[in-house]
Amino acid sequence: MTADAPSAGRRAVRACVVVIAASGVAGAAWFMIVGPERGTEDRAEHDVRTSPTKTVTRGDLVATFQANGRLGYTGTYRIVGGRAGTVTWVPRPGEVIERGGPVYAVDQRPVPLMYGSVPFYRPLDPGSAGADVRQLEENLLAAGFSTAGELKVDDTYTATTARVVERWQHALGVEETGSIAAGDAVVAPGALRVGAVEPLAGQRTQPGETVVSGTGTGHSVLVDVPVERRSFVQEEQSVAVLLSGGRTVHGRVASVGTAADPPAGGTGDGTASANRTATPGCQGAVCGGRVAVEIALTAGEAELGGLTEGSASVTFAADTRRDVLSVPVEALTASPVGGFVVTVVDADGQRPTPVQTGLFTSGRVEVSGPGIDAGIQVQVPTP
């Protein structure tokens, strides 16, 4: 052909295009398939450049579950007196009584609070021995009536113990005998928030009668956890607590029930137990398949925003994977041969890469496999 051949060839191509375009859809489809390779490359480059991607990250994954409950005060206490006589003073409901403070008074003698679990059920004087002696010495030392160098805390009531008791009696304004009579003090596990006062001032009281009922001063949340999740809840476990006002505070598991039939309601004494409400599906006082879990709040009063009662939601960690790779769940695509793949996107383009999946939680999934490492980009289709 002569120098005009290229022009003729171009005319032929244009003619071919005209003919194909006129031939309808089938011709257009054929043109797209056999057309120049450049169009395909441009389209692939465009897809790589515009596809939304996310980074494969390494870190800890924690699966959680939530349980609803009620906020209240920790513990329910009934203080039993050990003295006979006429009640001459009682505290007001809502008052907080701490170690050494009077719980009530009989015949003008104040009866103070000591921390512990053994009631003062017998006279104590030099020569006495037992757990109640140790409890007495621990309280006298903690209240500042002696020093560790002077008073040795043990199970024996010594002459030194008697001298320290006299100082305590002097502070109370009672006769300084150096000995303890039954009922000279009452005990509770800790500080007491007064709920109700049983005998009124002027009434007679006898040993063994309840004189004050109340709660501890700390706050707790009581929730019912399904028994199938009981294994995920351990004492001293840290949890997150969402309060009704929208605040999130920290807590720890104080106790885990052993019975699967907790009561549906309470007594209205301000405790977390009393503030519980019936769980849907419970019948009467029986809520089968659940255990009661008490969460002690480690937050101070200021962090609670003034709340003392109300609804709460507790988040427990159900499973944890440490130092694993993860991607958004949307990055997974089902593989035709089974399992999942992710589409890795890099300078070479896109390539489906098989992965093994692990823990799914909070919109992410644990992944592993050849070619999967922290920092690579994977395609995450948008809805």
Helices and strands as residue ranges (DSSP letters): H 5-22, H 25-34, H 37-50, E 53-55, E 57-73, E 76-80, E 85-89, E 96-97, E 102-106, E 109-115, H 131-142, H 159-172, E 186-188, E 192-197, E 204-205, E 210-215, E 219-226, G 227-232, E 238-243, E 248-256, E 290-297, G 302-304, E 310-328, G 329-331, E 333-334, E 340-346, E 349-361, E 364-368, E 377-379
